[in-house]
């Protein structure tokens, strides 16, 4: 299964972004209200400058307490983003996420942000693919 297929199956269209300088508290509010785990930090919604995740926020809260909520997302975000392209295979992306120990990956095409997948999205896509293969093999064996 390709990442482009996973993006088509997602309920959310596009990628939610926040501008640099946005308060961590506002980012946390967006994450909570939308039920998502990550936001891309971008000036224009197309070129990512970083990614801020719920994990980033919780780690900083654990270190410094609530004072970090007033900080800009720029201070907590991951700047070195690992991304994939729509033509990447789900298994490859799953391996990258597992090895890198992260759960959200921006999808880029021609230097622009076109989507984001979570490890849950990729696992779901992979399971669907394996299920379809299983059903196909069963049908072949049974002579359907």
C-alpha positions in Angstrom: 0.0 0.0 0.0 1.2 3.5 -0.9 1.1 6.5 1.4 -1.1 8.3 -1.2 -3.7 5.5 -0.7 -3.6 6.0 3.1 -4.0 9.8 2.7 -7.1 9.2 0.6 -8.7 7.1 3.3 -8.1 9.6 6.1 -11.0 11.5 7.6 -9.0 14.8 7.8 -8.3 16.7 4.6 -5.1 18.6 4.5 -2.7 19.3 7.4 -3.3 21.5 10.4 -0.5 24.0 10.8 0.4 26.8 13.3 2.6 29.8 12.6 6.0 30.2 14.3 5.5 32.2 17.5 2.2 30.5 18.3 2.0 29.9 22.1 2.5 26.3 23.2 -0.8 26.6 25.1 -2.6 27.4 21.8 -1.0 24.5 20.1 -2.0 22.2 23.0 -5.6 23.5 22.7 -5.7 22.7 19.0 -4.3 19.2 19.5 -6.9 18.6 22.2 -9.9 19.9 20.4 -9.1 18.2 17.1 -8.0 14.9 18.7 -4.7 14.8 16.9 -1.1 14.3 18.1 0.9 16.7 16.0 0.9 20.1 14.2 3.2 21.3 11.5 4.8 24.7 12.2 4.8 26.7 9.0 4.6 30.3 7.8 2.6 29.4 4.7 1.1 26.0 5.3 3.2 24.5 2.5 6.8 24.5 3.7 7.3 23.0 7.2 9.7 24.6 9.6 9.2 22.0 12.3 6.7 19.8 14.0 5.3 20.0 17.5 3.7 17.0 19.1 1.8 16.2 22.2 5.0 14.3 23.3 7.1 17.5 22.9 4.7 19.4 25.1 4.4 16.8 27.8 8.1 16.3 28.0 8.6 20.0 28.5 5.8 20.2 31.1 7.6 17.4 33.0 10.9 19.3 32.9 9.7 22.9 33.6 6.1 22.9 34.6 3.3 25.0 33.2 5.6 28.0 32.4 6.5 26.4 29.1 2.9 26.9 27.9 3.6 30.6 27.3 6.7 29.8 25.1 6.5 29.9 21.3 6.1 26.5 19.6 9.5 27.3 17.9 11.2 26.6 21.2 9.8 23.0 21.5 9.3 21.9 17.9 11.5 19.3 16.2 13.3 21.2 13.4 14.9 18.2 11.6 11.8 16.7 10.1 11.8 13.3 8.5 9.2 13.1 5.8 7.9 10.8 3.1 6.4 11.1 -0.3 3.0 9.9 -1.6 4.7 7.1 -3.6 6.4 5.6 -0.5 5.2 2.2 0.6 3.5 1.9 4.0 6.0 -0.7 5.2 9.0 1.5 4.5 7.3 4.4 6.3 6.4 2.2 9.2 10.0 1.1 9.5 11.3 4.7 9.4 8.8 5.7 12.2 9.7 2.7 14.3 13.4 3.1 14.0 13.2 6.9 14.5 10.8 6.5 17.5 8.3 9.0 16.2 4.6 8.8 15.5 3.8 11.5 12.9 5.3 12.0 9.5 4.7 14.8 7.0 4.1 13.8 3.4 5.8 16.1 0.9 5.5 16.4 -2.9 7.5 18.8 -5.0 8.8 20.5 -1.8 5.4 21.2 -0.4 3.4 19.7 2.4 0.5 17.5 1.0 -0.5 15.5 4.1 0.5 13.9 7.3 0.3 10.3 8.4 0.4 8.9 11.9 1.8 5.5 12.9 -1.8 4.5 13.5 -2.8 5.5 9.9 0.1 3.4 8.5 -0.6 0.4 10.7 -4.3 0.5 9.7 -3.4 0.8 6.0 -1.0 -2.1 6.3 -3.5 -4.3 8.1 -6.1 -3.6 5.4 -3.6 -4.5 2.8 -2.8 -7.8 4.5 -6.4 -8.6 5.0 -7.2 -8.0 1.3 -4.2 -10.2 0.3 -5.5 -12.9 2.7 -9.0 -12.8 1.2 -7.5 -13.0 -2.3 -5.4 -16.0 -1.4 -8.4 -17.7 0.2 -10.5 -17.1 -2.9 -7.7 -18.5 -5.1 -7.4 -21.6 -3.0 -11.1 -22.2 -2.9 -11.4 -21.6 -6.6 -13.7 -18.5 -6.5 
